Amino acid sequence: MEKQEKRGKFSSSLGFILAATGSAVGLGNLWKFPYIAGQSGGAVFLIIYIIFVFLLGVPIMIGEMAIGRKTKLNPIGAYKTLNKKYTFIGVIGVVGAFVILSYYSVIGGWVLKYITAYITGNNITDSTNYYQSFISSSIEPILWHFIFMAATCFIVLKGVSAGIEKFSKVLLPALFIIIIVIAVRSMTFEGAAAGIKYFLVPNWSDIDSLPKLGKVVVAAMGQVFFSLSLGMGTMITYGSYLKKGSNIQKSAVLVPIFDTIFAILAGLAILPAVFAFGFEPSAGPGLLFETLPKVFSSMPFGIVFGLMFFVLVFFAAITSSVSLLEVVTSFCIDNLKMKRKTAAILISIIMALIGILAALSFGVLQDVKIFGSTIFDSMTFLSDKVIMPIGGMLMCIFVGHIWGVDNIALEISNGGVIPFKWKNLFSIIMKYIAPALIMIIFISSLFA
Ligand code: PFF
């Protein structure tokens, strides 16, 4: 009989907060946030986003961390332990991790490709051509995607404190330093003010009709779930490695605050420079890989900034992909009694294979459409707009109506040791506000 793997643990609260922030801060902040803000009315989006972070993000994060710490299990094991009938909520999470990581790693691979370009002295002057021909080719994107997945697997193999926590402790501070340097550089270009204004001063006339407002609200909610890694059990998994006695309320407020500060810094690093050099902020997913290299190649020491920037994106992406792989790995360890090494490698291989479909959907598979969208777009739609909000909504209903606010409050307050002052507000949000809001936004997104 194989010996049962010993469950991992974060060595300190700080380690946990950094790892959870590492999960939250990722491609969502650097790649998605600036372009979604660019397409959704700049500052108007930012305001709605911040409201959702506090109204939905913080309570849902408290809920997930508490479920994890209480049960000390992965999402499937956790729901099964609390109430067998609701195991399916955990299943949604694990499936979500599969879907997200398989396309997330493709973009992570693109980042590695750009890092090597800058290292080898390529200033990517013709970025439109460079980007288009790279993403539409058949071999290279798959290769880089595999390398990114292997790097993710390497960290997860090392375990919770010696892998995830250790890497986060080094990479997270580095991330904040690099983004501040780039934001300062970006904001001091001549003409940068237009970008700062666009990002921070709301232009309500952009949102002059209900459908337009609806679109921004849908985008903001999807982004909150994605950016805070919520609705699919990542924070349940990380919470399960928390020591008893740690302060969940503090962590669940700090992580969203750090994530939001980072998203704002990312906007300030990217949009002012884009405006200063006369490019379009609403370029969509190409903003990072097509527009920004143009900015870098037009500025002094562009190669250095380009390299620094894409290394930053890589650090951010890998600390997030690690959390996605950990969700499924922990399920295999807890429930299927696998060894960490076997689980992490096996899951990585499966995810790498599924990711091939996402990698090829900008090239040979671009005409394969599911309800009119490419495979890649369908995967992002499924994760951001369906799995994460629905998972989050079910979690709130479960906590509010099934497991019960009194029970979770006991866990959150460490049995009454740390007062849970917001209990009544938390209860109303979990029971009514969050489920209703998510439902309304979800249904409207299907018709948008
Ligand atoms: N929060 C990550 C980002 O912003 O890039 C993405 C992510 C990681 C989503 C982990 C979901 C998750 F469980």
Residues whose N, C-alpha, C, O or C-beta is under 5 A from the ligand:
A	BS01	PFF	S23 A24 V25 G26 L27 G28 N29 F226 S227 L228 S229 L230 T234 S320 S323 L324
